[in-house]
């Protein structure tokens, strides 16, 4: 059964362009290792500059396996540096689909 990972990221306004650029590089890596980006959204109400990413994973074991590959990737230090500079906070929520999900 799939597990969904709902990530809420509060991004500094001045860093939004850099954040989007580095995520554009990061998503294909994570998807190549098995994660699936279901959607990436920018809130228009509520706290501005808040990004919501929804990922689908085969199971929670895949979370750890992919993160280990990501950390070992040669581009990881540069990607992490941009995320550290641009993201103010990150909240991660794990969820399972309900039976009426399409």
N, C-alpha and C positions, 0 to 999 in steps of 0.2 A: 504494500500500500504506500502510495506517495506521501511525502511530507512536504508541507509548504512552509517556506521561510519568509516572513513579512518583516522587511527591514525599513525602519524609518530613520532617515538621516537629516539632521538639521545642518544645513550648509551655510557657511558665511557668504553673504551677498557678493562680496568682492571676489570670492573664489569659485562661484558657480560655473563659469566657463571652463576653468581648469578641472574642476570636478567632473563635469560632463565629458570632457576630452579624455581623462584618464579612465573613466568608466567605459567609454567607447573602446578602449584598448583592453580593459579587464574582462568584459563580458564574453568575448569570443574565447578567451582562455578558459574561463570557468565552464562555459558550455562545451568546450572541447573535452573536458574531463568528466562531463556527465550532468552538470546542473542545467536547468532550463529556465531562462528568464521568461516568466509569464507576462510581466509588465513592469514598466518603469514610469513613474508619474511624478509630476511637480504639482504640489498643492496650490490651489488658487484662492482658497479661503483658509482661515485658521492661521497658524504660524507660517509666515512667508518663507520662501527658500527651503521648504521641507520637501524632501524627495522620498517617495515610497517605492521600493523595489519588492516585487513578489517573485520568489524563486520556487521551482518545483524540484525536489530531490527524490530519488528512488526510496531512500530511507535515511535515518539519522547517521548510519555508518558512512554514507557517502559524504556527509558534511565534513567529517574529520579527514577522510581520504583526500578529498579535493583541496581542503585547506593546507594539508601537508605539501601537496604538489605546488600549490600557489606560492607558499612561503619559500620553497626551494627554487622557484623560477628566477632566472637572472634579472628580470625586470622588477621583481617584487620590491626591492629597496626603494627604487625611484617611485613606483606606484604608491607605496606606503607613505613616502614623504609628502606626496601631493595630498593624499587623504588626510594625513595628520595636520596639514596646514589649512585644509579647506572645510573639514567636518567638525562642527562644534559638539555634536552628540549623535549617538547611534543607539537605537533600541531594536532588539531582535526578538521576534515572537515566532514560535513554532506552532503549526496548526495542521489538523487533518481535515480533509474534505468531508462534508456531510453527504448523506445519500441523495439529496435533491440537487446537488451540484451538477452542472452540465459540462 
